[in-house]
């Protein structure tokens, strides 16, 4: 045996190095972290969307309640000054329907802690401004002797706006009870929108 062979035989054999699994585990942990972050983000986005939808429904509810009350009040104020007996009769019928709708809405919304007094300041101000604008137009029409036609025109407009608002809320809410109230109110009020529109022509 030559010297080289002898030295190779007595030299400590290098042990085969095991491949560290740390790279595999690092990649797996990274994937889990990314997945967890993605799930958290999905929950956050869903919560934000849900909260936004809930706030939108609340605002629509406040608006519908205030607008129904305000419109009913304006009609009561000016209906007695109408000259046409048929227009007065239609207005009296409409007033009854609005009062019924107002009662149903007030009862339902009260159970959800939504009232005219608890409505947001922004919603109250916006609806009050609309009421003042309507009253101003009717007052001027009364002074100029054209209340009947202007009243009919404005009522047709206001009722269509009310119906549109009701439809928007109905599409937003998940409450079967509220949908039923709105559907009943819509069926009762819709004919008057057409009737007033025809009268104003």
C-alpha positions, 0 to 999 in steps of 0.5 A: 500500500503506497503512502497516498492510499494509506493517508486516504484510509486513515483520514477522517471521512467527510460526512455527507451534508444533509440538505437543510429543510429550513428553505422549505419551511420558510417558503411554507410559513411565508405562504401561510402568512400571505394567506392569513393576511389575505383572509384578514383583508377580506374580512376588513373589506366585508366589514367596511362594505357592510357598515357602509350599506347599513349607514346608507339604509339608515340615512334613507330611512331617516330621509323617508320618514322626514319627507313623509312627515313634511309632505303631509304637513304641507298638504294639510296647510294648503289643501284648504285653500284649493278652489277645485272641489275635485282637487280638494277631494283627491288631496284629502284622500292622499292625506289619509294615505300619507298619514297611514304610511307615516304611522306605519313607518314611524312604528317600524322605525321607532323599533329600530331607534330611528325617529325624526328627532334622532335623524342626523343633522345633515338629513334634517337640514336637507329635508327642512330646506326642501320643505321650505322651498316647497312652501315658498313655491306654494305661497307664491302660487297662492298669492298670484291666484294659481295655487290649484295648478301649481299645487297639483304640479308640485304634488305630482313631483313630490310624490314621484320623488317620494316613491323613488326614495321608497323604492331605493330604500326597499332595494337596500333593506333586508327587512321583509316587514319594511319591504311590505310597508313600503310596497303597501304605501307605494300602491296607495300613493302611486295613483295620486302621482298620476292624478295630480300630474294629469290635473296640472296639464 
